[in-house]
Amino acid sequence: MEDIKQVVYSRELRLSEVMAIGLQLFGKNIRTVLLGVLCLGIPISLLVTIIQMRLMGFYDVVDAILTQDYAISQAQLYEAMSQLFIYQILAMAIDAFLVPIFMLGIAKATKWRLEGKQKGYSGVFAQAMLFEPTLVKVGIVYMISLIFGAFLFFPFVYLSVSWCFYVFCIGLGKRKGLDALGHSLMLVRGRWWKTFGYLFVMGVVMFLGNSLLNMVFANIMSMMANNQAGVTFAMNALYIACTYFVNGLFASMMTIFYLNRESGLFGMQALEEEIAE
Protein backbone atom coordinates (compact mmCIF):
# COMPACT_ATOMS: atom_id res chain seq x y z
CA MET A 1 0.00 0.00 0.00
CA GLU A 2 2.96 2.31 0.59
CA ASP A 3 3.82 2.07 -3.11
CA ILE A 4 0.29 3.07 -4.10
CA LYS A 5 0.39 5.99 -1.67
CA GLN A 6 3.66 7.16 -3.22
CA VAL A 7 2.13 7.02 -6.70
CA VAL A 8 -1.01 8.95 -5.68
CA TYR A 9 0.98 11.72 -4.00
CA SER A 10 3.88 11.97 -6.45
CA ARG A 11 2.47 12.42 -9.96
CA GLU A 12 -0.73 13.04 -11.90
CA LEU A 13 -2.65 9.82 -12.36
CA ARG A 14 -4.24 8.56 -15.53
CA LEU A 15 -7.94 7.78 -15.48
CA SER A 16 -7.28 4.03 -15.52
CA GLU A 17 -5.02 4.42 -12.47
CA VAL A 18 -7.58 6.49 -10.57
CA MET A 19 -10.25 3.87 -11.21
CA ALA A 20 -8.00 0.88 -10.49
CA ILE A 21 -6.71 2.30 -7.19
CA GLY A 22 -10.22 3.38 -6.18
CA LEU A 23 -11.54 -0.10 -6.93
CA GLN A 24 -8.75 -1.75 -4.96
CA LEU A 25 -9.34 0.41 -1.89
CA PHE A 26 -13.10 -0.03 -2.22
CA GLY A 27 -12.57 -3.79 -1.99
CA LYS A 28 -10.40 -3.44 1.10
CA ASN A 29 -13.03 -1.19 2.72
CA ILE A 30 -16.05 -3.32 1.83
CA ARG A 31 -16.97 -3.81 5.50
CA THR A 32 -16.93 -0.05 6.02
CA VAL A 33 -19.07 0.39 2.91
CA LEU A 34 -21.54 -2.18 4.26
CA LEU A 35 -21.67 -0.30 7.56
CA GLY A 36 -22.42 2.90 5.67
CA VAL A 37 -25.19 1.21 3.71
CA LEU A 38 -26.77 -0.11 6.92
CA CYS A 39 -26.43 3.12 8.93
CA LEU A 40 -27.05 5.69 6.19
CA GLY A 41 -28.01 4.02 2.92
CA ILE A 42 -31.09 2.21 4.23
CA PRO A 43 -32.58 5.19 6.16
CA ILE A 44 -31.96 7.48 3.18
CA SER A 45 -33.47 4.91 0.80
CA LEU A 46 -36.64 4.79 2.91
CA LEU A 47 -36.96 8.58 2.78
CA VAL A 48 -36.34 8.64 -0.96
CA THR A 49 -38.88 5.88 -1.56
CA ILE A 50 -41.55 7.72 0.43
CA ILE A 51 -40.90 10.85 -1.64
CA GLN A 52 -40.93 8.88 -4.90
CA MET A 53 -44.25 7.24 -4.04
CA ARG A 54 -45.80 10.63 -3.28
CA LEU A 55 -44.42 12.09 -6.49
CA MET A 56 -45.85 9.20 -8.50
CA GLY A 57 -49.25 9.97 -6.98
CA PHE A 58 -48.98 13.60 -8.05
CA TYR A 59 -47.90 12.58 -11.54
CA ASP A 60 -50.96 10.33 -11.80
CA VAL A 61 -53.18 13.29 -10.87
CA VAL A 62 -51.53 15.50 -13.48
CA ASP A 63 -51.86 12.76 -16.11
CA ALA A 64 -55.54 12.34 -15.28
CA ILE A 65 -56.07 16.10 -15.63
CA LEU A 66 -54.33 16.19 -19.00
CA THR A 67 -56.38 13.28 -20.29
CA GLN A 68 -59.54 14.95 -18.89
CA ASP A 69 -60.50 11.92 -16.82
CA TYR A 70 -61.85 14.21 -14.13
CA ALA A 71 -62.15 17.90 -13.35
CA ILE A 72 -60.18 19.70 -10.65
CA SER A 73 -60.58 23.16 -9.22
CA GLN A 74 -57.92 25.83 -9.52
CA ALA A 75 -57.34 25.72 -5.76
CA GLN A 76 -56.85 21.94 -5.82
CA LEU A 77 -54.47 22.24 -8.76
CA TYR A 78 -52.48 24.92 -6.95
CA GLU A 79 -52.25 22.76 -3.81
CA ALA A 80 -51.15 19.72 -5.82
CA MET A 81 -48.47 21.69 -7.68
CA SER A 82 -47.25 23.24 -4.39
CA GLN A 83 -46.86 19.82 -2.79
CA LEU A 84 -45.16 18.52 -5.94
CA PHE A 85 -42.63 21.36 -5.70
CA ILE A 86 -42.03 20.69 -1.99
CA TYR A 87 -41.34 16.99 -2.54
CA GLN A 88 -39.00 17.78 -5.41
CA ILE A 89 -37.06 20.14 -3.14
CA LEU A 90 -36.96 17.49 -0.41
CA ALA A 91 -35.51 14.98 -2.86
CA MET A 92 -32.81 17.48 -3.85
CA ALA A 93 -32.13 18.29 -0.19
CA ILE A 94 -31.45 14.62 0.54
CA ASP A 95 -28.90 14.55 -2.27
CA ALA A 96 -27.30 17.79 -1.07
CA PHE A 97 -27.34 17.27 2.71
CA LEU A 98 -27.51 13.54 3.57
CA VAL A 99 -25.84 11.64 0.73
CA PRO A 100 -22.58 13.65 1.20
CA ILE A 101 -22.29 12.19 4.72
CA PHE A 102 -22.05 8.72 3.20
CA MET A 103 -19.64 9.97 0.54
CA LEU A 104 -17.40 11.62 3.17
CA GLY A 105 -17.36 8.50 5.31
CA ILE A 106 -16.18 6.41 2.38
CA ALA A 107 -13.68 9.14 1.44
CA LYS A 108 -12.14 9.09 4.91
CA ALA A 109 -11.96 5.31 4.95
CA THR A 110 -10.32 5.35 1.51
CA LYS A 111 -7.74 7.92 2.58
CA TRP A 112 -6.95 6.13 5.83
CA ARG A 113 -6.56 2.82 4.01
CA LEU A 114 -4.27 4.44 1.45
CA GLU A 115 -2.10 5.89 4.21
CA GLY A 116 -1.96 2.68 6.24
CA LYS A 117 -4.11 3.65 9.20
CA GLN A 118 -5.27 0.32 10.63
CA LYS A 119 -7.94 1.29 13.14
CA GLY A 120 -10.93 3.56 13.58
CA TYR A 121 -12.70 2.69 10.34
CA SER A 122 -16.02 2.19 12.09
CA GLY A 123 -15.89 5.83 13.20
CA VAL A 124 -15.57 7.39 9.76
CA PHE A 125 -19.29 8.09 9.44
CA ALA A 126 -19.47 9.61 12.92
CA GLN A 127 -16.60 11.91 11.93
CA ALA A 128 -18.33 12.71 8.66
CA MET A 129 -21.43 13.79 10.61
CA LEU A 130 -19.37 16.54 12.25
CA PHE A 131 -19.22 18.28 8.87
CA GLU A 132 -23.01 18.34 8.45
CA PRO A 133 -23.42 22.06 9.38
CA THR A 134 -20.87 23.02 6.73
CA LEU A 135 -22.38 20.60 4.22
CA VAL A 136 -25.83 22.13 4.77
CA LYS A 137 -24.58 25.70 4.39
CA VAL A 138 -22.56 24.98 1.27
CA GLY A 139 -25.18 22.53 -0.03
CA ILE A 140 -27.86 25.24 -0.02
CA VAL A 141 -25.74 27.47 -2.27
CA TYR A 142 -24.81 24.46 -4.41
CA MET A 143 -28.43 23.35 -4.79
CA ILE A 144 -29.81 26.84 -5.57
CA SER A 145 -27.06 27.48 -8.11
CA LEU A 146 -27.73 24.20 -9.90
CA ILE A 147 -31.49 24.84 -9.91
CA PHE A 148 -30.99 28.18 -11.66
CA GLY A 149 -28.25 26.72 -13.82
CA ALA A 150 -30.59 23.95 -14.95
CA PHE A 151 -32.60 26.48 -16.96
CA LEU A 152 -29.53 26.83 -19.17
CA PHE A 153 -27.73 23.59 -19.98
CA PHE A 154 -24.16 24.87 -20.18
CA PRO A 155 -24.05 26.71 -16.81
CA PHE A 156 -25.44 23.57 -15.14
CA VAL A 157 -22.76 21.33 -16.67
CA TYR A 158 -20.01 23.85 -16.00
CA LEU A 159 -20.90 24.25 -12.32
CA SER A 160 -21.43 20.51 -11.81
CA VAL A 161 -17.88 19.81 -13.02
CA SER A 162 -16.24 22.84 -11.40
CA TRP A 163 -17.70 22.02 -7.98
CA CYS A 164 -17.28 18.24 -8.20
CA PHE A 165 -14.67 18.20 -5.39
CA TYR A 166 -16.46 20.45 -2.89
CA VAL A 167 -17.55 17.61 -0.55
CA PHE A 168 -13.97 16.29 -0.44
CA CYS A 169 -12.63 19.80 0.08
CA ILE A 170 -14.81 20.04 3.20
CA GLY A 171 -14.15 16.62 4.68
CA LEU A 172 -10.54 15.95 3.66
CA GLY A 173 -9.16 19.39 2.85
CA LYS A 174 -10.75 21.16 5.83
CA ARG A 175 -12.10 23.98 3.69
CA LYS A 176 -14.60 26.12 5.56
CA GLY A 177 -17.92 27.29 4.19
CA LEU A 178 -18.12 28.54 0.64
CA ASP A 179 -14.34 28.31 0.37
CA ALA A 180 -14.95 24.64 -0.48
CA LEU A 181 -16.71 25.66 -3.70
CA GLY A 182 -13.98 28.14 -4.54
CA HIS A 183 -11.21 25.66 -3.87
CA SER A 184 -12.92 23.00 -5.98
CA LEU A 185 -13.09 25.56 -8.78
CA MET A 186 -9.34 26.13 -8.45
CA LEU A 187 -8.68 22.39 -8.58
CA VAL A 188 -10.62 22.18 -11.85
CA ARG A 189 -9.47 25.45 -13.43
CA GLY A 190 -7.32 24.82 -16.49
CA ARG A 191 -8.28 21.13 -16.39
CA TRP A 192 -12.04 21.42 -16.89
CA TRP A 193 -12.25 19.18 -19.95
CA LYS A 194 -9.94 16.59 -18.43
CA THR A 195 -11.99 16.60 -15.23
CA PHE A 196 -15.17 16.33 -17.28
CA GLY A 197 -13.74 13.31 -19.09
CA TYR A 198 -12.80 11.56 -15.85
CA LEU A 199 -16.23 12.26 -14.35
CA PHE A 200 -18.00 11.14 -17.51
CA VAL A 201 -16.27 7.74 -17.57
CA MET A 202 -16.78 7.18 -13.83
CA GLY A 203 -20.40 8.26 -14.28
CA VAL A 204 -20.83 5.66 -17.01
CA VAL A 205 -19.48 3.02 -14.63
CA MET A 206 -22.02 4.11 -12.02
CA PHE A 207 -24.81 4.07 -14.60
CA LEU A 208 -23.94 0.55 -15.71
CA GLY A 209 -23.74 -0.67 -12.11
CA ASN A 210 -27.10 0.86 -11.21
CA SER A 211 -28.65 -0.43 -14.44
CA LEU A 212 -27.52 -3.95 -13.58
CA LEU A 213 -29.07 -3.63 -10.12
CA ASN A 214 -32.26 -2.25 -11.63
CA MET A 215 -32.44 -5.20 -14.04
CA VAL A 216 -31.99 -7.68 -11.19
CA PHE A 217 -34.68 -6.08 -9.03
CA ALA A 218 -37.05 -5.71 -12.00
CA ASN A 219 -36.71 -9.43 -12.71
CA ILE A 220 -37.33 -10.26 -9.06
CA MET A 221 -40.47 -8.11 -9.04
CA SER A 222 -41.72 -9.72 -12.26
CA MET A 223 -41.36 -13.19 -10.71
CA MET A 224 -43.24 -12.24 -7.54
CA ALA A 225 -46.96 -12.94 -7.64
CA ASN A 226 -47.67 -10.38 -4.92
CA ASN A 227 -47.05 -6.87 -6.19
CA GLN A 228 -48.98 -5.00 -3.55
CA ALA A 229 -47.98 -1.47 -2.56
CA GLY A 230 -46.10 -2.64 0.53
CA VAL A 231 -44.01 -5.10 -1.46
CA THR A 232 -43.29 -2.50 -4.13
CA PHE A 233 -42.24 -0.02 -1.46
CA ALA A 234 -39.92 -2.51 0.23
CA MET A 235 -38.29 -3.65 -3.01
CA ASN A 236 -37.78 -0.09 -4.22
CA ALA A 237 -36.20 0.90 -0.91
CA LEU A 238 -33.94 -2.18 -1.01
CA TYR A 239 -32.89 -1.35 -4.57
CA ILE A 240 -31.96 2.23 -3.62
CA ALA A 241 -30.02 0.96 -0.60
CA CYS A 242 -28.06 -1.43 -2.84
CA THR A 243 -27.13 1.43 -5.17
CA TYR A 244 -25.06 2.82 -2.29
CA PHE A 245 -22.51 0.12 -2.98
CA VAL A 246 -22.11 1.68 -6.43
CA ASN A 247 -21.99 5.12 -4.80
CA GLY A 248 -19.30 3.82 -2.48
CA LEU A 249 -17.17 2.75 -5.44
CA PHE A 250 -17.65 6.17 -7.02
CA ALA A 251 -16.69 7.86 -3.73
CA SER A 252 -13.51 5.76 -3.53
CA MET A 253 -12.50 6.72 -7.06
CA MET A 254 -13.33 10.38 -6.48
CA THR A 255 -11.27 10.36 -3.29
CA ILE A 256 -8.20 9.17 -5.19
CA PHE A 257 -8.94 11.74 -7.91
CA TYR A 258 -9.20 14.52 -5.32
CA LEU A 259 -6.13 13.50 -3.32
CA ASN A 260 -4.05 13.28 -6.48
CA ARG A 261 -5.25 16.66 -7.79
CA GLU A 262 -4.97 18.43 -4.39
CA SER A 263 -1.48 17.16 -3.59
CA GLY A 264 -0.27 17.83 -7.11
CA LEU A 265 -1.47 21.44 -7.30
CA PHE A 266 -1.35 22.67 -3.70
CA GLY A 267 0.92 20.25 -1.87
CA MET A 268 0.19 18.20 1.21
CA GLN A 269 -0.56 20.94 3.76
CA ALA A 270 -4.35 20.56 3.95
CA LEU A 271 -4.14 16.78 3.68
CA GLU A 272 -1.49 16.52 6.41
CA GLU A 273 -3.72 18.52 8.75
CA GLU A 274 -6.35 15.79 8.35
CA ILE A 275 -3.77 13.09 9.06
CA ALA A 276 -2.69 14.75 12.28
CA GLU A 277 -6.13 14.57 13.91
N, C-alpha and C positions, 0 to 999 in steps of 0.2 A: 504493500500500500504506500510505502514511502516513495517508491519510484513514481507512482501515479500522482502523488501529491507534488513531487518535483516537476512533473510535466505540466500539471494544471497551473502552477504558480511561476513557471519559467518562460513560457512562450504561448503565442496565440494558437488555440486549438482549431483543428478542422472540424467540420460538422460531424463527420463520422466518429471522431474522437470524443466530442462532447456527448454524443448519443451512446457510444459504447461504454464510456466511464460512468455516465448516469445510470445506464442499465445495470452495470456491475454493482454499483453502490445500492441501487434499488433492491437488487437481490439479497445483498447482505443485510439490508434494513427491513426485510419483509415482515418481521415480527412487529417492528415499530409502525409500519404501514398498516398492518392489521389492527393494531391498537388504535390508530387514528381513525380507521374506518368504523370501529366499534364505538369509540367515544364521540366522534364528530360526524363521520359520514352517515351513520344511521339516523341520528337525530335530525341532521340537515335534510336527509332524504325524505323523512316523514313530513317536515315542513314544506318542502318543495312539492311533494305529492298532494298535500292538502290544497296548496295554491293552484296546482295544475288542474285538479278536479273542479275547483271553483271556476277557474277560467274556462274550462270545457263547458260548464253549465251556461256561462255568459255567452260563449260562442254559439251554443245551441239556440239561445234566445234570439241573438242577432240574426242567425240563419233563418229562424222561423219568421222573423219580421220581414226579412228580404224576400222570402218566398210567399209572404202574405198569408201564412197559415192562421195567424190571429192578430188582432189589433192590440195596440199598446198606447197608453197615453203618453204625452210629452214628459210629464213628471216621472213616470215609470221608466221611460227611456233614459232620462237624465240620471236617475238613480242607478240604473244598470251600468251606464257608461262610467259613472263616478266610481263605482265599486270595481269595475274592470280596470280602471286606471290605478286604483289603490293596490290591487293584487299584482299588477305588472310592476309597480314600484317596489312592492315587497319582494318579488322574485329577484329584482335587480339588487336590492339591499342585501339579500342573502349572499349573492355572488360577490358583492363588494365588501361585506363586513364579516361574514362567517367563514366562507370558503378560504379566504387568505390565512385564517388560523391554522387550518389543515396544511396548507401549502408551506407556511412558515415552520411548522413542526417537522415536516419532511425535510425542508431545507436545512434545518439545524442538525437533524440526524445525519443527513448526507455529508455536511461539512465536518461534523465530529468524526464520522467514520473515515473520511478522507484523511483527517489529521491524526488518526490513531487513538482517539479518546475511547476508552473501553467501558465506560460506565455512564449512567445517567440518561440513557436513551429513553426510558419510560417517562422522563420529566420534560421532554422536548415540547409537548403540547401545552403543559402548564406554563412553561417559559414563553411560548408563543402567545398565550392568553394575555400576558403582561403588556403586549403591544396593541391590544384591542383599542384603547382610546385613540392612539395615533392612527391605527388603521381606519377607524370610523371617521376621524377628521379628514384624513387624506382621501378616504374612499368617497366621501360626499362630493368633494371637488372632482374627483375622477369620474364618478357616476354622472354628475350634472354635465361635465364637459363632453362625455361620450354621448349623452342624450342629445345635446345640441349639435354635436358633430355628426350624429347619425342622419340629420336632415341633408347633409352634404357628404357624399361617400368619401371623398379624399381626406377631409379633415379627420373623419372617424378612423380611417386606416392609419393616417399619419400619427395621431395621438396614441392609438392602440399599440403601435410599434415603439414609439418614442418613450412611452411610460411602462414598457413591459417588465422592467426590473424594479419598479417602485416598491413592491412588497418585500423583495430581497434587500433593497436599500434600507428599509425600516428594520427588518429583523436581523440581518447579518452585518449591514454596514452602519447601523446605529444612526441613520439619518433621521432628523426630527421634523415632524410636520411636513409642510409642503416642500421642504428641501429634498424629500425623497423623490418627488416628481421631477424637480430640477436636476437632481443628480442622475436619475435615470436618463433624462434627456441628454446629459453630457456623455454618458456611457454610449449612447446610440449615435450622437452627432458625428458626422463624417463616415459612419458605418451603417447608415439607415438601411440601404438595400441589402447589405450582407446580413444584418440582423433580421430583416424581413424574410430573407431566404431561409435562415436557420429556423425561425418561428414557423414558417410555412411548412417545412418538412416535418418538424416535430408535431405541428397541428394535424398533418395528414396521418401521422402515426396514432395520435389520439383518436382521430375520426375512425380509423380502421379498427382500433381496439374497441371503441364504443359501439361501432356497427356490428362487430362480432358478438358482443354481449347482447345487443338488441335482438339479433337474429336468434340467439340461444333462448332468450326469454320469450320471444314471440312464438317459437316452436313449442316451448313448454306450455304457454297459454293455449295454443291451438289444440294441444293434446288433452287438456283438462276439460272435463265435461261441465264442471261448475265454474261459470264465469260471472258469478255475482259480483256486486260492487265491492264487497269486502275483499274478495279474492283478487280482483283487479287492483285495488288499492295496495294490498300487501305485495303483490308481484311487482308493481311499478316502483314502490318504495325500495324493494330489494334490488331491483335493477339499478336504480340511481345510486344506492349504497355501493354496489359492485363497481360502478364507474369510477369510484374514488381510488381504486387500485390503478386505473389508467391515469387518473390525475396525479397519483403519487409518483408514477414513472415520469410524467411530464415535469413535476416539481423537482425531481432528482436531476433531470437533464438541465432544467433551467438554472438550478443551483450551480452546477458545474460551469454553465455558460456565464453566469453572473460572476462567479469567483475568478474565472479566467479573464474576463473583461475588466473587472475592478482592479485586480492585482496588476494587470498589464498596463493600464492607463494611469492609475493613481497610487500604485504601490500597495503595501500591506498594512498601512497604518490603521485604517478602519477595521480591517479583518482581524488584526492582532488584538485590538481592543476587545473584540468578541471572544477571542481565545482566552484572554486573561481573566474572564469572569470567574 
